[in-house]
Amino acid sequence: MKFQLNRFSLHGLPGIFFGVFAIIFIVVIQFLVTNYTSGDSPVSFFPISFFEYFIVLLSVLFVILSIIVIAFINKRRNKKINATHWKQNSKRILTFLILFISIVSSLIYTLVDFGFTKHTIALFLTTYGLFLFIINKFTQKSIYGFYFILLGIGTYLFPEFRFILFAVGFGIVHLLYGISYYILKDQFSNN
């Protein structure tokens, strides 16, 4: 029986892609927010409502592109090892991912609506950690959810470092997770 990865696995190349893409996304968002709040840049001439919609649009594009590319890379990898059918776990992970995106989007919208924008990254990291704990029973057992919850708490306690902690969580942790697949490949194939 051949080892088959989930369609939404971040092992290997998908994790490396997502980590690099997340770092680029976070740097762009931080640049835009910093320039908007400074008042000196051309970005700061836009009304706040337009700027918020623009940030939301960039975030939605990030999520959609990430999911499409991760699914495409995993589809090619599974095709290469003749694992063409969806595993039941992949369907469950997709269901939880859609549920997670819906719930977190609603929570973040509520925070922004009430003026608590500085807590959105902390909320996102914490709920992503909870999401990882939930899907942990369908995937390789890992403690990455714990890291994201700690990063979320750290972001809440130290809001001045929120973009750095966000980049560490979504960029570096996913990058290391992707690289760890190549280091521990034999261990994954024995499952």
N, C-alpha and C positions, 0 to 999 in steps of 0.2 A: 504494500500500500504506500503510495507516494504522499509525502507531506504537502499539505495544501494551506496556503495562507488565506486569510480573510480578504475579501474584496476591498476593505478599507483599512488594511494593515499599514502601519507606519514603519514596519521593519525594513531596513535597507534603504534603497533609493527613494521611496516615497517619504520616509522620515527625514532624509537629508534634504530633499526638495522642499518639504514643508518648513523645515527649520530655517533654511536660507531665505525662502520666500517670506516667512514670518518676520525675520529680522529686517528685510528690505521694507516690508509693509509698515512695521513699527517705526523705523527711522523716518519714513516719509510722513507718517501721521504726526510724529513728534515735531518734525520740521515745520509742518503746516500749523500745528497748534502753537508752537513757540513763536513763529512769525506772525500769526494772527493776534496773539496777545501782546506782542511788542508794539503794535500800532505803526511801525515804520515800513512794513513791507506792503507790496501790492495786494497780498492776500487779505490784509486787514481792512481793506475798503469794502469788502462784501458785508452785507448784513449778517448778523449772527444766525438767523434762521437758514439762510442760504448756505452758510459755512457748515452748520450742523447737518443739513441734508447732504452736502458734499462728502462729509466724513462718513455718514451712514452709507452713501452710495459706494464709496471706496471699500468700506468694510464688507458690504454685501458682495461686491465683485471679488474681494479676497477670498471669502468663504466659498463662493461658487466655483471660482477657478481652482482653488485648492482641492475641493471634492472631486471635480472632474479630472484633474491631473492625477490625483492619488488613485482614483478608480481605474483610470487608463493604464497607469504603470502597473498596478496589481493585476489587471486583466492580461496584459502582455506577459507578465511574469508567470501567472497561472497557466496561460496558454503554452508557454515554453515548457512547463513541467506536466502538460496534459491534464490539468485540473480545470476543466471548463465549466463545471456546474457551481452554482452558488451554494456555499455551505449555509446551513441553518443559522449559524452564528453570525454570518455576514448580514443576513436579513434582520436579525435582532439588533445588531450594531447600527444598521441604517435606520431602523425604527427609533432607537434611542437617540441617535444623532439628530434626526428631524425633531424629535420631542425636545431635546436639549436646546437646539437652536431656537425653537419657538418660545420656550420658557425663558431663556436668557434674554432673548430679544425683547420680550415683554417687560421683564424686570429692568433691563437697562433703559428702555423707553420711559418707564415709570420714574427711575432715578433722575434721568435727564429732565423730565417734565417737572419734577419737584425741585430741581436745581442742585442735585447732588452729583454733578458730573465727575467730581474728583474721586468718587467711589466706584465708578463703572469698571475700571480695570481690576480692582480688588474683588468685586462681585464676580466678574468674568473668570478670573483665575480660580477663585474658590469653587464656583459651580462647575468649572471644567474638571477640577480635582474630584468633585463628587461624581461627575459623569464617568470619569475613569474608574472610580471605585465600583460603580454600577456595572460597567461593561467588563470589568476585570474577570467576572465569572465566565465570560464567553471567549476570552483571549488568553494569551500567555500571562501567567500571574506576574504582576509587577507592582512596584510601590510608587510609580510615577504620580498617581493621584495624590499621595501624601505630599510630594514635592510641590504640586500646584496649590494645594490648600495652604501650605506654609508660605509660599510666595504670595498668595492672596492676602493672608494675614499680615505679612510683611509690607505689602503695598498699602494696606489699610493703616498700619502703624506709621509708615514712612511715606506719605504721599508724594514727597518731593522726588522719590526714586521710582515712581510708578512705571515710567517708560523703561527704565533700566531693568526692573524686575520683570516686566512684561516681556522684554526681549530675552531675558535669561530663561523665562519659563517657556515661551512659545518658540523662541529661536534656538537657543543653545540646548535645552533639554530635548527637544525633538530631533535636533541634529545628532546629539549623542545617542539617542535611542536608535536612530537610523544606522549610525556607524556600529553600534553594539551588535546589530544583526550580523554584520560581516565578521566581527570578532568572535561571536558565540554561535556561528552558523551550525556547527555540528550539534550543539546542544538543542537548537530549535528543531533540527531534522530528526531527532530521536523521539519527539513527542507524537 
